[in-house]
Amino acid sequence: MNEKESHLGSARCDDEIRMIKKRKPKKVLILGSGALQIGQAGEFDYSGSQAIKALKEDGITSVLVNPNIATIQTSENFADKVYFIPITAEFVERVIDKEQPDSILLQFGGQTALNVGVQLFDKGILEKHNVQVLGTPVEAIKDTEDRLLFANKCTEIGLKVARSKTAKSIEEAIKAANEINFPVMVRIAYALGGLGSGIVNNEKELIEKAEKAFRYTNQILIEESLYGWKEVEYEIVRDKYDNCITTCSMENKLYQHRKILSFVQSE
């Protein structure tokens, strides 16, 4: 690299740093881990705590919504302000209206925070208050939470996926299972912990499973059973410049196939 190229590279780097500082948030709302349950347990208290530390180190004001007093992230002198209120779209909007944050973090509170974040986005609340979503975009959350969208995204990038069909009623579920053939896997959308998901071997078991599933969601996925297969899972973090880091790899024999690839896109 000659001196001119080196100077140009340095100038571009300085420009990017200035742009980052210009876009740096001043006050960030964090949707916390809430109650400990399947799909949002202690790991979200840990990750949320680390997020608060990172904001504090960068001089950014943090506002936390978390009704669970038995967490690290709600400790005294941690977040700048804590609201011990339910993590629902209605309550969070009240906090947004009062605190006027310029940004929000959705991915540090488990399933509840993700669902509430999607609701805030779809209802136009975030746009109304000019709140930007930091980290994983809402569209990416939707693509990974909606079973059909996730399967379609995997197909788009050439990954083989189990045959599946979505259903919004018990009748649709029975029709889908008969087309795929029993046994089938029943999955609940918008539920990282699985909730009522599981393998069914016949129509009677399917009806029982579907009835329970529709108590939690309006969409389920009827999927080809992969019982006995081997799962190789990679957790990959990718930024907007397409830099990728494999943070975790796991190998299991499947009793309930979950997913092949999970990814987080950082802004």
HELIX and SHEET records of a PDB file:
HELIX    1   1 GLU A    3  ARG A   23  1                                  21    
HELIX    2   2 GLY A   42  GLU A   57  1                                  16    
HELIX    3   3 ALA A   89  GLU A   99  1                                  11    
HELIX    4   4 GLY A  110  ASP A  122  1                                  13    
HELIX    5   5 ILE A  125  LYS A  128  1                                   4    
HELIX    6   6 VAL A  138  GLU A  145  1                                   8    
HELIX    7   7 ARG A  147  GLU A  156  1                                  10    
HELIX    8   8 ILE A  170  ILE A  180  1                                  11    
HELIX    9   9 GLU A  203  ALA A  213  1                                  11    
SHEET    1   A 5 LYS A  81  TYR A  83  0                                        
SHEET    2   A 5 THR A  61  VAL A  65  1                                        
SHEET    3   A 5 LYS A  27  LEU A  31  1                                        
SHEET    4   A 5 SER A 103  LEU A 105  1                                        
SHEET    5   A 5 GLN A 132  VAL A 133  1                                        
SHEET    1   B 4 SER A 164  ALA A 167  0                                        
SHEET    2   B 4 ILE A 220  GLU A 224 -1                                        
SHEET    3   B 4 VAL A 184  ILE A 188 -1                                        
SHEET    4   B 4 GLY A 198  VAL A 200 -1                                        
SHEET    1   C 3 CYS A 244  LYS A 253  0                                        
SHEET    2   C 3 LYS A 230  ASP A 239 -1                                        
SHEET    3   C 3 LEU A 261  SER A 266  1                                        
END                                                                             
